[in-house]
Structures are given as C-alpha cells and as structure tokens.
Amino acid sequence: MDIRQSLTIDVISDVVCPWCYLGKRRLDAALAQIGDLEVDLRWRPYQLDPEIPAEGVERQAYMMQKFGGDKARVDDIHARLYELGAVEGIAFDFDAIRISPNTFDAHRLIRWADTAGDGVESKLVERLFALYFTEGQDIGDHAVLMRAAKDVGMDEELVGRLLASDADVEEVETDLESASQMGVQGVPAFLFEAKYIVMGAQETDTLVNAIRQIADAKARGEI
C-alpha cells in the first residue's frame, strides 16, 4: 500500500456501550496492521439512552427494567462479553458498575479532546471506556470527567469550567441528530470517507479488509 494513502474514519459510538469498547480495540488492532496508511480517526457521539437523567440511575434496576426483569438474560450477555473482552484485553467488571450515566457531557469532553493534540481524542475515549467498564466509575459525574481529562493531558481546570457551562451543547446535539439522519440505530458504526458505513463490533480481519479496500479505491480515484 502506498505510504501516501490516507483515509478518514468516523467512529459513531457511546462510552457506555460494551460493544463499542470491543469495536475500538478491534479497530486499534486493525490499524496496527496497516501502519503505512495515514488515518484521520474521529469519534462521533451516540447515546444509547438519552432519557437517563443527568445524575444517572441505579444500574441494576435499570438493567432489569431494560431486559424485562430477566436476570438470566443479563447474566448471559455479561458472560459473553467477559469472554469477548478477554480476547481483546478488556477486563469487564459489570459488578463494579453502580450507576448507568447520561453520557451527553462525556461526548462534549470527547469533542474538546479533538483539539487538545494528536491522538488525545482516542486516548480519552479509551480512558472513559476503562473508567466505566473496568473501574465502575460514574462517567456522568463532572469530577470523574475532569480526572479523565487530566489523565490524558488535558487542562483539568478548563474542562471543569466548560462542563459547568453550555459549551458545545448545540454542536453535540447536532452530531447526535446527524447520526439519526444517517439511519444509525445501533453502535459502534464505522463511517469511511463519509460515504461507506460498517455497522457493529466487527472482527479485526473484517475491519482490515474494509480499510484496505476503501483506501485502495480512494487511491485509484474511485471515491
């Protein structure tokens, strides 16, 4: 592959979506296999449940309501995710999670990370996933978001001031609406060159093939 080839990838995801965490790790692995491709990786917001209040809700009760009180079904889903996560190096700890948060402010923070330096946005997304799924932290809590920002080298105090304001509220709402208009009804979704979309937490090899095919088509001037 020509080293001058480049590709834009928009990842539409929510940081409380375990499949999105798997999808990120698989995308990371795919990109590591294609080191000669220049990738502009951007993270776009999606909310699995925008109706959750700002303070969040108790997770166990929320999951029971979501799955019709079927604890066995929840346990089966978690067991599958434990297995898949182990393959990708993710130590899911669903028992540690006490709060199902509203993720709107987390998405605002991710938006700001895009301007904080090369690669900071992806580092922040990874940190937010880890905080929620392996440490059981409430990533709807501004204090937790501020610490996450600090962990990836962002200005913690500035982030605190921005979170306390309405900065980029309209912009995130617009991005959320854009995902809806594209017909995205589940995440993760990988949008290549703003034209081709791959849905779901695809296997690494599937992503590698998609990236190579689209990048080669772009190099040939077909897209």
Backbone as CSV, one residue per row, in Angstrom:
resi,resn,N_x,N_y,N_z,CA_x,CA_y,CA_z,C_x,C_y,C_z
1,MET,0.848,-1.196,0.000,0.000,0.000,0.000,0.884,1.246,0.000
2,ASP,0.567,2.173,-0.861,1.339,3.406,-0.965,1.278,4.168,0.345
3,ILE,2.444,4.591,0.835,2.506,5.271,2.127,1.741,6.582,2.118
4,ARG,1.503,7.125,0.909,0.801,8.404,0.816,-0.711,8.260,0.908
5,GLN,-1.192,7.051,0.946,-2.628,6.846,1.045,-3.148,7.321,2.405
6,SER,-4.345,7.854,2.387,-4.958,8.343,3.628,-6.435,7.974,3.630
7,LEU,-6.979,7.984,4.823,-8.380,7.600,4.985,-8.954,8.290,6.209
8,THR,-10.183,8.746,6.078,-10.897,9.314,7.209,-11.878,8.281,7.754
9,ILE,-11.806,8.052,9.064,-12.719,7.118,9.712,-13.421,7.839,10.852
10,ASP,-14.738,7.905,10.769,-15.552,8.441,11.854,-16.157,7.259,12.598
11,VAL,-15.910,7.184,13.900,-16.476,6.112,14.714,-17.633,6.684,15.525
12,ILE,-18.814,6.193,15.255,-20.003,6.633,15.984,-20.213,5.638,17.119
13,SER,-20.157,6.131,18.357,-20.219,5.206,19.488,-20.695,5.907,20.746
14,ASP,-20.981,5.103,21.754,-21.324,5.625,23.080,-20.394,4.969,24.091
15,VAL,-19.942,5.734,25.063,-18.940,5.224,26.004,-19.527,4.349,27.103
16,VAL,-20.818,4.063,27.052,-21.402,3.054,27.943,-21.859,1.831,27.143
17,CYS,-21.365,1.707,25.930,-21.699,0.581,25.074,-20.529,-0.409,25.088
18,PRO,-20.715,-1.598,25.673,-19.604,-2.552,25.728,-19.156,-3.009,24.350
19,TRP,-20.084,-3.086,23.412,-19.726,-3.480,22.052,-18.865,-2.407,21.390
20,CYS,-19.068,-1.162,21.776,-18.230,-0.082,21.257,-16.804,-0.192,21.785
21,TYR,-16.670,-0.635,23.030,-15.337,-0.843,23.605,-14.627,-1.956,22.837
22,LEU,-15.337,-3.053,22.588,-14.777,-4.127,21.776,-14.421,-3.611,20.382
23,GLY,-15.316,-2.820,19.810,-15.076,-2.279,18.479,-13.850,-1.403,18.422
24,LYS,-13.635,-0.604,19.466,-12.451,0.252,19.489,-11.175,-0.575,19.524
25,ARG,-11.145,-1.593,20.390,-9.954,-2.431,20.492,-9.682,-3.149,19.173
26,ARG,-10.735,-3.600,18.508,-10.556,-4.282,17.231,-10.104,-3.316,16.148
27,LEU,-10.616,-2.088,16.182,-10.153,-1.078,15.234,-8.689,-0.744,15.494
28,ASP,-8.314,-0.592,16.757,-6.908,-0.341,17.100,-6.016,-1.433,16.517
29,ALA,-6.442,-2.687,16.671,-5.658,-3.811,16.162,-5.587,-3.785,14.640
30,ALA,-6.702,-3.417,14.001,-6.726,-3.351,12.543,-5.773,-2.270,12.037
31,LEU,-5.803,-1.110,12.665,-4.937,-0.012,12.229,-3.468,-0.334,12.463
32,ALA,-3.187,-1.108,13.509,-1.805,-1.513,13.780,-1.273,-2.422,12.678
33,GLN,-2.180,-3.119,11.998,-1.772,-3.994,10.894,-1.590,-3.236,9.592
34,ILE,-2.058,-1.989,9.575,-1.976,-1.183,8.356,-1.191,0.081,8.691
35,GLY,0.030,-0.105,9.117,0.841,1.018,9.587,1.252,1.997,8.515
36,ASP,1.096,1.622,7.228,1.505,2.503,6.137,0.364,3.369,5.623
37,LEU,-0.734,3.406,6.356,-1.888,4.202,5.962,-2.069,5.357,6.937
38,GLU,-2.188,6.557,6.403,-2.436,7.730,7.245,-3.936,7.826,7.513
39,VAL,-4.315,7.715,8.786,-5.733,7.682,9.147,-6.106,8.899,9.985
40,ASP,-7.154,9.573,9.556,-7.748,10.642,10.353,-8.930,10.011,11.083
41,LEU,-8.700,9.678,12.374,-9.705,8.981,13.172,-10.465,9.970,14.037
42,ARG,-11.774,9.973,13.883,-12.609,10.926,14.616,-13.732,10.181,15.332
43,TRP,-14.048,10.627,16.532,-15.081,9.982,17.351,-16.331,10.842,17.362
44,ARG,-17.459,10.214,17.032,-18.726,10.919,16.920,-19.722,10.365,17.940
45,PRO,-20.566,11.225,18.489,-21.437,10.810,19.595,-22.672,10.028,19.181
46,TYR,-23.067,9.173,20.111,-24.335,8.444,20.030,-24.750,8.189,21.472
47,GLN,-26.023,8.249,21.757,-26.499,7.942,23.098,-27.453,6.756,23.045
48,LEU,-27.066,5.696,23.735,-27.933,4.526,23.803,-29.260,4.866,24.476
49,ASP,-29.198,5.741,25.478,-30.413,6.149,26.174,-30.301,7.605,26.614
50,PRO,-30.716,8.528,25.760,-30.643,9.948,26.112,-31.636,10.361,27.191
51,GLU,-32.559,9.449,27.543,-33.574,9.776,28.541,-33.079,9.602,29.967
52,ILE,-31.914,9.023,30.157,-31.361,8.900,31.514,-31.097,10.299,32.063
53,PRO,-31.522,10.583,33.289,-31.308,11.923,33.850,-29.826,12.226,34.041
54,ALA,-29.510,13.503,34.181,-28.116,13.946,34.283,-27.384,13.267,35.432
55,GLU,-28.096,12.972,36.518,-27.459,12.350,37.685,-27.321,10.824,37.543
56,GLY,-27.854,10.277,36.454,-27.777,8.847,36.251,-28.841,8.089,37.029
57,VAL,-28.858,6.767,36.841,-29.812,5.910,37.547,-29.066,4.688,38.074
58,GLU,-29.649,4.043,39.074,-29.028,2.842,39.643,-29.001,1.752,38.580
59,ARG,-27.817,1.190,38.328,-27.632,0.345,37.153,-28.394,-0.974,37.226
60,GLN,-28.362,-1.641,38.348,-29.008,-2.952,38.413,-30.500,-2.839,38.117
61,ALA,-31.145,-1.858,38.736,-32.571,-1.652,38.473,-32.803,-1.272,37.011
62,TYR,-31.904,-0.460,36.475,-32.026,-0.029,35.080,-31.932,-1.220,34.130
63,MET,-30.968,-2.104,34.385,-30.797,-3.279,33.526,-31.987,-4.226,33.628
64,MET,-32.539,-4.372,34.825,-33.710,-5.227,34.991,-34.892,-4.667,34.203
65,GLN,-35.051,-3.369,34.257,-36.146,-2.744,33.510,-35.922,-2.878,32.008
66,LYS,-34.695,-2.674,31.578,-34.360,-2.727,30.152,-34.598,-4.105,29.565
67,PHE,-34.326,-5.149,30.363,-34.457,-6.516,29.868,-35.651,-7.248,30.478
68,GLY,-36.645,-6.466,30.863,-37.899,-7.051,31.312,-37.797,-7.914,32.553
69,GLY,-36.833,-7.583,33.428,-36.671,-8.320,34.666,-36.014,-9.680,34.504
70,ASP,-35.487,-9.945,33.317,-34.888,-11.253,33.030,-33.404,-11.234,33.406
71,LYS,-33.106,-11.538,34.670,-31.721,-11.514,35.145,-30.855,-12.541,34.423
72,ALA,-31.425,-13.684,34.095,-30.667,-14.720,33.394,-30.181,-14.211,32.038
73,ARG,-31.014,-13.430,31.386,-30.613,-12.887,30.083,-29.464,-11.896,30.256
74,VAL,-29.560,-11.048,31.275,-28.476,-10.099,31.544,-27.186,-10.840,31.855
75,ASP,-27.291,-11.868,32.672,-26.111,-12.652,33.034,-25.493,-13.314,31.807
76,ASP,-26.329,-13.800,30.905,-25.825,-14.435,29.686,-25.077,-13.429,28.811
77,ILE,-25.644,-12.226,28.704,-24.993,-11.181,27.904,-23.643,-10.812,28.512
78,HIS,-23.626,-10.652,29.829,-22.373,-10.315,30.502,-21.337,-11.425,30.336
79,ALA,-21.778,-12.684,30.443,-20.849,-13.805,30.286,-20.216,-13.791,28.895
80,ARG,-21.018,-13.506,27.891,-20.496,-13.432,26.524,-19.496,-12.284,26.390
81,LEU,-19.818,-11.160,27.004,-18.926,-10.008,26.923,-17.627,-10.246,27.693
82,TYR,-17.707,-10.942,28.819,-16.484,-11.298,29.541,-15.554,-12.090,28.621
83,GLU,-16.143,-13.038,27.903,-15.363,-13.903,27.020,-14.746,-13.105,25.867
84,LEU,-15.549,-12.294,25.220,-15.056,-11.496,24.099,-14.050,-10.444,24.564
85,GLY,-14.319,-9.854,25.718,-13.419,-8.841,26.243,-12.046,-9.400,26.539
86,ALA,-11.998,-10.604,27.078,-10.714,-11.223,27.413,-9.840,-11.360,26.173
87,VAL,-10.456,-11.659,25.046,-9.716,-11.808,23.790,-9.079,-10.479,23.386
88,GLU,-9.784,-9.381,23.663,-9.307,-8.057,23.264,-8.535,-7.348,24.377
89,GLY,-8.290,-8.046,25.482,-7.542,-7.436,26.581,-8.368,-6.516,27.451
90,ILE,-9.688,-6.706,27.458,-10.591,-5.888,28.268,-11.081,-6.724,29.452
91,ALA,-10.846,-6.235,30.659,-11.308,-6.939,31.862,-12.622,-6.318,32.323
92,PHE,-13.710,-6.639,31.630,-15.016,-6.106,32.016,-15.302,-6.468,33.478
93,ASP,-15.845,-5.501,34.219,-16.262,-5.758,35.601,-17.639,-5.135,35.790
94,PHE,-18.648,-5.814,35.294,-20.005,-5.269,35.346,-20.521,-5.155,36.779
95,ASP,-20.033,-6.001,37.673,-20.475,-5.937,39.067,-20.019,-4.657,39.751
96,ALA,-18.963,-4.045,39.234,-18.428,-2.821,39.847,-19.242,-1.587,39.473
97,ILE,-20.056,-1.697,38.427,-20.800,-0.531,37.941,-22.042,-0.324,38.788
98,ARG,-22.146,0.837,39.391,-23.290,1.153,40.251,-24.289,2.098,39.573
99,ILE,-23.793,2.939,38.663,-24.633,3.960,38.037,-24.615,3.806,36.524
100,SER,-25.793,3.851,35.906,-25.900,3.998,34.455,-26.019,5.497,34.185
101,PRO,-24.987,6.103,33.608,-24.959,7.560,33.476,-25.585,8.062,32.177
102,ASN,-25.918,9.322,32.187,-26.200,10.027,30.941,-24.842,10.430,30.364
103,THR,-24.608,10.132,29.090,-23.271,10.322,28.512,-23.106,11.608,27.708
104,PHE,-24.081,12.506,27.772,-24.004,13.708,26.952,-22.742,14.521,27.263
105,ASP,-22.450,14.730,28.540,-21.273,15.533,28.888,-19.972,14.815,28.555
106,ALA,-19.981,13.492,28.610,-18.803,12.737,28.179,-18.541,12.986,26.696
107,HIS,-19.596,13.087,25.922,-19.420,13.368,24.492,-18.935,14.797,24.259
108,ARG,-19.368,15.716,25.091,-18.808,17.068,24.980,-17.307,17.035,25.239
109,LEU,-16.899,16.286,26.261,-15.483,16.189,26.595,-14.688,15.567,25.445
110,ILE,-15.222,14.529,24.842,-14.549,13.904,23.706,-14.385,14.911,22.571
111,ARG,-15.371,15.732,22.364,-15.294,16.763,21.320,-14.141,17.722,21.602
112,TRP,-13.985,18.113,22.861,-12.894,19.042,23.200,-11.536,18.381,23.058
113,ALA,-11.471,17.093,23.300,-10.197,16.378,23.196,-9.658,16.399,21.772
114,ASP,-10.550,16.552,20.806,-10.132,16.579,19.406,-9.198,17.751,19.118
115,THR,-9.291,18.799,19.932,-8.448,19.984,19.722,-7.281,20.035,20.707
116,ALA,-7.113,18.987,21.497,-6.094,19.010,22.558,-4.758,18.407,22.134
117,GLY,-4.669,17.928,20.898,-3.426,17.344,20.430,-3.667,16.051,19.684
118,ASP,-2.709,15.664,18.884,-2.833,14.469,18.059,-2.983,13.218,18.928
119,GLY,-4.024,12.473,18.684,-4.234,11.216,19.391,-4.907,11.341,20.747
120,VAL,-5.108,12.564,21.244,-5.699,12.735,22.577,-7.142,12.252,22.607
121,GLU,-7.859,12.479,21.530,-9.267,12.080,21.482,-9.412,10.567,21.685
122,SER,-8.616,9.788,20.969,-8.696,8.330,21.106,-8.243,7.869,22.486
123,LYS,-7.233,8.534,23.032,-6.774,8.191,24.382,-7.878,8.447,25.405
124,LEU,-8.596,9.545,25.219,-9.680,9.873,26.145,-10.810,8.859,26.029
125,VAL,-11.172,8.499,24.810,-12.228,7.509,24.615,-11.859,6.201,25.313
126,GLU,-10.622,5.767,25.143,-10.150,4.559,25.808,-10.232,4.705,27.320
127,ARG,-9.835,5.864,27.832,-9.861,6.084,29.280,-11.284,6.056,29.813
128,LEU,-12.220,6.658,29.101,-13.612,6.663,29.542,-14.196,5.256,29.545
129,PHE,-13.891,4.484,28.515,-14.334,3.090,28.493,-13.798,2.340,29.710
130,ALA,-12.504,2.498,29.985,-11.886,1.782,31.098,-12.469,2.219,32.435
131,LEU,-12.670,3.512,32.596,-13.237,4.014,33.845,-14.596,3.389,34.116
132,TYR,-15.404,3.290,33.090,-16.751,2.768,33.278,-16.774,1.247,33.388
133,PHE,-16.156,0.577,32.429,-16.324,-0.871,32.328,-15.364,-1.688,33.179
134,THR,-14.233,-1.139,33.560,-13.296,-1.921,34.374,-13.123,-1.360,35.786
135,GLU,-13.472,-0.073,35.975,-13.322,0.542,37.295,-14.652,0.913,37.935
136,GLY,-15.724,0.824,37.164,-17.049,1.093,37.707,-17.315,2.539,38.071
137,GLN,-16.612,3.467,37.419,-16.781,4.881,37.735,-17.997,5.474,37.022
138,ASP,-18.563,6.498,37.610,-19.714,7.194,37.036,-19.210,8.256,36.063
139,ILE,-19.209,7.942,34.783,-18.663,8.877,33.805,-19.677,9.948,33.385
140,GLY,-20.745,10.070,34.144,-21.623,11.215,34.008,-21.288,12.286,35.029
141,ASP,-20.452,11.946,36.000,-20.028,12.839,37.073,-18.921,13.755,36.558
142,HIS,-19.104,15.055,36.716,-18.123,16.011,36.198,-16.741,15.814,36.820
143,ALA,-16.692,15.440,38.083,-15.399,15.225,38.732,-14.652,14.063,38.071
144,VAL,-15.379,13.015,37.725,-14.768,11.873,37.047,-14.306,12.270,35.652
145,LEU,-15.108,13.046,34.950,-14.729,13.506,33.616,-13.498,14.401,33.670
146,MET,-13.409,15.230,34.686,-12.241,16.098,34.834,-10.979,15.282,35.081
147,ARG,-11.103,14.242,35.899,-9.932,13.391,36.147,-9.521,12.653,34.881
148,ALA,-10.511,12.214,34.114,-10.208,11.534,32.859,-9.465,12.476,31.913
149,ALA,-9.910,13.719,31.866,-9.240,14.714,31.028,-7.784,14.898,31.462
150,LYS,-7.576,14.999,32.758,-6.225,15.155,33.284,-5.364,13.948,32.935
151,ASP,-5.940,12.761,33.014,-5.201,11.528,32.737,-4.618,11.489,31.332
152,VAL,-5.285,12.179,30.390,-4.801,12.159,29.005,-4.114,13.460,28.616
153,GLY,-3.823,14.299,29.619,-3.037,15.503,29.367,-3.820,16.754,29.039
154,MET,-5.131,16.716,29.232,-5.936,17.918,29.003,-5.891,18.819,30.229
155,ASP,-6.329,20.051,30.067,-6.355,21.029,31.148,-7.579,20.766,32.023
156,GLU,-7.356,20.187,33.186,-8.447,19.774,34.063,-9.326,20.957,34.487
157,GLU,-8.701,22.060,34.846,-9.480,23.220,35.311,-10.320,23.807,34.184
158,LEU,-9.749,23.891,32.995,-10.501,24.394,31.848,-11.684,23.488,31.545
159,VAL,-11.441,22.190,31.581,-12.523,21.239,31.341,-13.639,21.423,32.361
160,GLY,-13.279,21.641,33.616,-14.283,21.864,34.648,-15.148,23.071,34.351
161,ARG,-14.513,24.138,33.902,-15.276,25.352,33.578,-16.189,25.116,32.375
162,LEU,-15.692,24.394,31.394,-16.501,24.123,30.209,-17.687,23.229,30.538
163,LEU,-17.447,22.220,31.371,-18.536,21.324,31.754,-19.636,22.065,32.516
164,ALA,-19.245,23.062,33.293,-20.215,23.833,34.071,-20.983,24.825,33.206
165,SER,-20.559,24.967,31.959,-21.216,25.881,31.033,-22.042,25.089,30.028
166,ASP,-22.571,25.796,29.034,-23.305,25.114,27.970,-22.457,24.999,26.706
167,ALA,-21.140,25.018,26.871,-20.226,24.950,25.737,-20.472,23.691,24.900
168,ASP,-20.665,23.899,23.613,-20.806,22.825,22.621,-22.024,21.929,22.836
169,VAL,-22.973,22.363,23.615,-24.202,21.588,23.776,-24.923,21.465,22.430
170,GLU,-25.065,22.580,21.734,-25.759,22.561,20.451,-25.012,21.727,19.423
171,GLU,-23.668,21.796,19.452,-22.867,21.057,18.492,-23.006,19.545,18.683
172,VAL,-23.005,19.113,19.937,-23.172,17.679,20.207,-24.586,17.241,19.829
173,GLU,-25.566,18.069,20.125,-26.935,17.741,19.732,-27.048,17.597,18.220
174,THR,-26.351,18.458,17.485,-26.361,18.387,16.025,-25.718,17.095,15.537
175,ASP,-24.604,16.718,16.157,-23.934,15.465,15.778,-24.814,14.256,16.068
176,LEU,-25.509,14.287,17.194,-26.411,13.193,17.537,-27.541,13.085,16.510
177,GLU,-28.043,14.215,16.103,-29.106,14.230,15.102,-28.584,13.737,13.752
178,SER,-27.340,14.061,13.436,-26.748,13.616,12.173,-26.674,12.097,12.113
179,ALA,-26.301,11.488,13.237,-26.246,10.028,13.282,-27.627,9.434,13.040
180,SER,-28.634,10.052,13.634,-30.004,9.590,13.437,-30.425,9.716,11.985
181,GLN,-30.059,10.828,11.347,-30.422,11.059,9.958,-29.724,10.079,9.016
182,MET,-28.543,9.597,9.419,-27.830,8.597,8.623,-28.432,7.211,8.783
183,GLY,-29.372,7.089,9.711,-30.005,5.803,9.934,-29.283,4.913,10.923
184,VAL,-28.355,5.500,11.682,-27.633,4.720,12.685,-28.576,4.440,13.848
185,GLN,-28.847,3.172,14.082,-29.750,2.780,15.159,-29.062,1.905,16.194
186,GLY,-27.796,1.647,15.968,-27.007,0.852,16.902,-25.540,1.153,16.697
187,VAL,-24.752,0.920,17.703,-23.336,1.239,17.643,-22.501,0.070,18.186
188,PRO,-21.209,0.024,17.761,-20.480,1.044,17.005,-20.827,1.019,15.518
189,ALA,-20.573,2.143,14.867,-20.688,2.258,13.421,-19.428,2.953,12.921
190,PHE,-18.839,2.388,11.888,-17.596,2.929,11.333,-17.900,3.546,9.973
191,LEU,-17.705,4.853,9.880,-18.013,5.579,8.650,-16.705,5.948,7.953
192,PHE,-16.511,5.420,6.744,-15.279,5.635,5.996,-15.493,6.696,4.917
193,GLU,-14.629,7.709,4.941,-14.675,8.762,3.929,-16.064,9.398,3.813
194,ALA,-16.797,9.394,4.920,-18.136,9.987,4.988,-19.090,9.392,3.955
195,LYS,-18.770,8.162,3.473,-19.588,7.556,2.422,-19.982,6.112,2.720
196,TYR,-19.068,5.352,3.275,-19.292,3.923,3.456,-19.341,3.592,4.940
197,ILE,-20.365,2.872,5.337,-20.543,2.601,6.758,-20.523,1.090,7.028
198,VAL,-19.826,0.720,8.084,-19.778,-0.660,8.547,-20.367,-0.673,9.949
199,MET,-21.376,-1.477,10.147,-22.094,-1.495,11.410,-21.605,-2.631,12.311
200,GLY,-21.578,-2.361,13.602,-21.301,-3.394,14.584,-19.833,-3.552,14.929
201,ALA,-19.585,-4.284,16.024,-18.222,-4.535,16.503,-17.606,-5.663,15.682
202,GLN,-17.245,-5.330,14.449,-16.730,-6.329,13.524,-15.385,-6.889,13.998
203,GLU,-15.085,-8.102,13.552,-13.797,-8.706,13.861,-12.674,-7.882,13.236
204,THR,-11.496,-7.980,13.803,-10.353,-7.208,13.327,-10.089,-7.455,11.844
205,ASP,-10.111,-8.706,11.405,-9.836,-9.019,9.997,-10.848,-8.369,9.068
206,THR,-12.097,-8.310,9.503,-13.130,-7.666,8.690,-12.832,-6.184,8.519
207,LEU,-12.404,-5.542,9.599,-12.068,-4.125,9.530,-10.836,-3.895,8.670
208,VAL,-9.851,-4.754,8.799,-8.644,-4.638,7.966,-9.022,-4.691,6.492
209,ASN,-9.838,-5.656,6.127,-10.244,-5.796,4.725,-11.020,-4.581,4.241
210,ALA,-11.925,-4.083,5.064,-12.717,-2.915,4.676,-11.822,-1.693,4.487
211,ILE,-10.899,-1.500,5.420,-9.996,-0.348,5.339,-9.138,-0.416,4.089
212,ARG,-8.562,-1.585,3.813,-7.701,-1.725,2.638,-8.479,-1.510,1.345
213,GLN,-9.662,-2.083,1.252,-10.450,-1.950,0.030,-10.839,-0.501,-0.230
214,ILE,-11.283,0.190,0.820,-11.722,1.576,0.648,-10.535,2.478,0.379
215,ALA,-9.421,2.249,1.075,-8.219,3.058,0.848,-7.690,2.865,-0.569
216,ASP,-7.707,1.627,-1.048,-7.230,1.355,-2.414,-8.160,1.982,-3.451
217,ALA,-9.473,1.917,-3.191,-10.424,2.547,-4.105,-10.210,4.061,-4.148
218,LYS,-9.916,4.643,-3.010,-9.641,6.079,-2.972,-8.382,6.403,-3.740
219,ALA,-7.350,5.571,-3.581,-6.087,5.799,-4.300,-6.267,5.715,-5.805
220,ARG,-7.214,4.872,-6.251,-7.479,4.742,-7.683,-8.408,5.853,-8.203
221,GLY,-8.859,6.730,-7.297,-9.726,7.825,-7.684,-11.163,7.422,-7.878
222,GLU,-11.545,6.277,-7.307,-12.915,5.791,-7.491,-13.883,6.360,-6.475
223,ILE,-13.352,6.953,-5.388,-14.219,7.591,-4.391,-13.637,8.944,-4.024
